[in-house]
Amino acid sequence: MINLLQEPKTLLFSILGGIIPAILWLWFWFKEEDNENPEPFFLVALSFIIGGILVFVAISLEKYSLNFTGNETQKIIVWAAIEEILKLIGVTLILSNGKIIKEPIDYPMYFIAVALGFAAMENFLYLLNPISTEGTVVGLITGNLRFLGSTLLHAIASSMIGSALGFAFYLEKRKKRYLILGLLFAIILHSIFNFFIMESSSDKILSVFAFLWVVTIINILIFEKLKRMRKIKIFPVS
């Protein structure tokens, strides 16, 4: 067990390696949003913090799930479902006011903020051991790989739920149907990525990352569609 009080350097670099990549991704995705109506900083920060707290709930539930998961594939799917459902709950808490969402693109933004807070805490906990045992350089290299992989995965997978809700923005009666569909896509993507990361040899890892980046590009195109939906609604074609 790492004694963080005796290893302040490990604690510092784990925090930096966990939080900074997530914040960079947060900045990237919020740059994709419509700058005319930015999300309140307080709510974005709160979403990020709630996402981090949810990691500890996820750890407890994932440990408990080992009692009924029969094999590795089941464990991967159940753990992906636990994490995506928890992030959905986190966003629900943020949006419980009912007056926060003003346009379709707002939904995925809050999902991404919660997801990246989750990834930041997960990365922090993950980096504690390699930085402590193998040194700062090895630990930060590991952190960079997570920047390209799991951190981006959390943002993309959860944004699928938000994007689905965004498409249902003007379809109130179908919102639950879109929510379920988005959640299923998020769990599937999360499970596929984790499965191939665990099963792939080191020479195939880049192929897995390439797949994730293709999904990222598709996600950016979806964001553009969500932004146009707002403009079309405000300025209908006659």
N, C-alpha and C positions, 0 to 999 in steps of 0.2 A: 504493500500500500504506500502510495506516495505521500510524504509529509510536506504539504505545500508551504507550511510556515517555515520549514527549513530549506525550501527550494523556491525562493521568490522568483528566480530567473525562469524556472519551469512554468510557474503560474503566469508570469508576464507574457512570455512568448506563446503560451497556449491561448491566452485571452486574445492577443493580437492576431494569431494565426486563425482563430476561430471567428472573431467578430469582423475584422477588416475585410476579408473576402466577401462575407455576407453583405456588408454595407456597400461595397463596390457594386455587387449585383443589384442591390436595392436602388442605388443611384441610377444604374443602367436601365432598369425596368421602368422607373418613374420618369425617366427622360422620354420613354416611349409614349407616355400618357399625353393627353391634351393639356398643354401648358396654360391654357386659358382658365382652367378650373382645377388647379392643383389640390391634392388632398391636404387637410390640416396636418401640420407637422406633429402635433400632439397625438393625434389618432394613429398616425403612421408609427411613431415611436412606441405607443402603447401596444399596437399590434405586434411589433417586433419583440417587445418584452414578454407579452403573453405567449408568443410562439416559443420563446426560450424556456419559460416555465413548464410548458406542456411536455417538454422532453422528459422530465422526471415522472410525469404521469405515464408517458409511453413506456419508459423503462420498466415500471411496475407492472403494467398490463402485459408487456411482452414477456416478462419473466413468468407471469401467471399462465400465459398462453402455452408455455412449454408443457403444461400438464395434459394438454389435449391435442397438440400438433404431433402427428405421427411420423412425419419425415421432413426433410429439408425444404422441399417444395411447398408443403403446407405452411411451414414456419415463415417462409418468405412472403407468401400471400397474406397470411394473417397479420404479420408485422406491418406490411405495407398498408393494409386496411386500417389497422389501429392508428397509424401515424396520420393517414389522410383524414380519417374521421375526427381525430382530435384537432387537427388544424381547421377542419370545418366548424367544429364546436367553438374554437377560438375566434374565428371570424364572426360567428353568430353572436358571440358575446359583445364584440365590438359594434356590430350593426344592430343591436337590440333596440337602440333608440328609434330606428325606423326612418330617420330624416337625414341619414348620412349619404346614402346612395342617390346621386342626382343624374347620373348618365350611365350607359351600359359599361363603359370602360372602368368605372369605379370598382365593380365587383372583383375582377382579377387583381387589381392593385392591392386590395386589402388581403386577399388570399396570398399574394406574393410576400407582403410584409410579414404576415404571420409565419409563412413557410421559411423565410430567410432568418427570422428570429429562432425558429426551431433548428435550422441548419447551423446557425452560429453556436448555439449551446451544444449541439451534438458534436460539432467539430472541436470545440473547446475540450470536451470530455475525452474525445478520441485522441487528441494531440498530447494530452498529459503524459501518457506512457512513452511514446516514441521520443519526445523531447527530453524526458527524464532519463531514459535508458540509452538512447542512441545519439543524443546531442541535438543542438538547435538546428543545424543544417539539415540533417535527415528528417527531423520533425517538420520543418517548414517545407521541405520538398513534398512530404506527405500531405501537408496542408494545401499546397498548390494543386496537387492531384484531386483533392476533394473540392477545391475551388472550381476545377473544370468538370468534375463529375457530380458528386452527391449534392453539393450546394446548389448547382444549377438544376439538378433533378428535382429537389424539393420545390423550387420556384416554379418549374414548368408543370410538374404534376398537379400541384395545387391550383395553379392558374387555370388549368383545364376546368376545374369546378367553377371558378369565377367567370370564365369565358362562357360556359354553358348558361349560367345565370344571366350574364350580359345579353346573350342572344334571346333570353326569355324576358328581357326588361319590359317590353311592351306586350307581353303575352302572359298576363297574370295567372290565367287558369292553367297554363302549362308549366309554370315555374318549378313545381315539384318533380315533374317528369324530366325536365332539363337538368335539375339538380342531381337526380339519381344517375342519369346518363353521364354527367360530368364526373361524379364521384367514381363510377365504374371505370371510366377512362383513366382517371388519376391512379386508381389502385392497380390497373393493368400495366400502365407505363412504369410505375414504381416497382412492381413485381418483376417485370421483364428486365429492367436495368439491374436490380439486385441479383437476379438469377444469373445473368450473363457475367456480371462482375465476379461472382463467386465461382462460376464454372470456367471462365475464360483463362487461358494462360496469358502471361505478360505480353506476348506478341499480338494478342487479339484485343487487348484492352483499348487500344486506339480505335479499333472498329466500333467498339461499344460507345466510346465517346463521340465518334463521328455520327452514329445513329442519334445520340442525344442532341447533337447540334442541328441535325436535320429537323428534329422535332421543335427545337428552339426557333428555327427560321419560320416554320409553319406557325408557331405561336405568335411571332411578330406580325405575320400576315393577318392572323385572326384579330390582333389588336387594332390593326388598321381598319378592318371591317367594323369592329365595335365603335371606333371613333366616327366612321362615316354614318353609322346608324343614328347617332345623335344628330348629326348635321342634316340628315335626310328628314328626320322627324321635325326638326325646327324649321327647316326650309323645304317643305314638300314640293315635289315637282308638279307643276300645274299641267 
